[in-house]
Amino acid sequence: MILFTQHAKEKLEKELKKLGITEQLIAKTLENPDELLYDALRERFVAVNWNNNTAIIYEKTDNNITVITVIYSTELKDTVNRRKRTGRWI
């Protein structure tokens, strides 16, 4: 089951919906990410969808996935590479 934090729900409704980012797209990305990373600082997973310029930050608990936030950026590659270089995302 995919759950959304209040922050993620609000971001989806207020910003991301306008960009075509939906709960369905997030679910597809979580099922089959273009790249799967681990945020060593926050101890969370990061599912990347390069086609939609999104990085989904989430936690796994038992049978649930909780989406913490969704990062949308036209410069996502730069953001991901910077965080990989610093060792934050591995």
Secondary structure, DSSP 8 states (H G I E B T S, - for coil): -EEE-HHHHHHHHHTGGGGT--HHHHHHHHHS-SEEEEETTTTEEEEEETTTTEEEEEEEETTEEEEEEEEE-TTHHHHHHHHHHTTSB-
